[in-house]
């Protein structure tokens, strides 16, 4: 299904509802197949149930995930 990750169907379906674009969007997942390769869409992965390749977008705790989301949103607001 195009609605299953790593396909962007869920995001494409939601964009008209929220009036958004992929530019500066953020997606959170918990496994490698959750990395959706779409320009403008940033992915953060929460390490835990599945093995993930440790990269800058991998968080090892919920607190780290919240911190990275907060930092990402603050950076967006600074650009406005």
N, C-alpha and C positions, 0 to 999 in steps of 0.2 A: 504494500500500500504506500502511496506517496505521503500518507500522513504519519508514517513510521520513520523515526530517525535512522539513518542520517539524511533522509530526504527532507526538503524544506516545506512539505505540505502543510503542517500545522501552523507554521509561521505565515505562509502565504494566505491561508484561510483566515487567520486572525488579523492581518494588517488592515483590511477595510473596516473591521469592527472597532479597532482601537484608533484608526486614523493614523497609523504609523508607517514607517519604512524599515528596511533592514539596517539603514545607516544608523549607527550608534545603538543598535539593539543588543540585548544581552540574553544568552540562553544558558541555563544551568542544567548539568547532567551528572551522571555518576559512572559512565563507562565510555571507553574509546569510541564506540559507534555513535555516541551522542555528539561528537564533533561534526557540526554541519558546516560544510565549506561554502559559505555564501559571503560575498564581499559586503562588509559593513556589519556583519553579525559576529559578535564576540562570544566565545564559549568559555565558561568556567566549569571545571569538573570537581566534584566532591569525592575524594578518595574514601573507600570504605568497602563496600560489598564486592566490587569488581577490581581486577588488576588494571591500573592505568599507568601510562608512561609519564613519569614525573617531568613536568614542564612548568613554565611560569603560570599557566592557567589552571593548575591543579592545586586544590586546597585540601589540607589534611585534617581540618576540623571545621565545624559549622561556624565557629568564631572567625576563623581565617576567611571563610567564604563571605561572611557578612562584612568583614573588613575590606575585602577586595571589591565587593559590590558597592560599598560606601565610597571607596576611593574612586572607582570608575564613575559613579554618578557625580561626585564632586568635580572631577576633571571635566565632565561634560558641561556642568554649570559654569565652570571657569572659562570655557570656550565661547559661551554665549555673549 
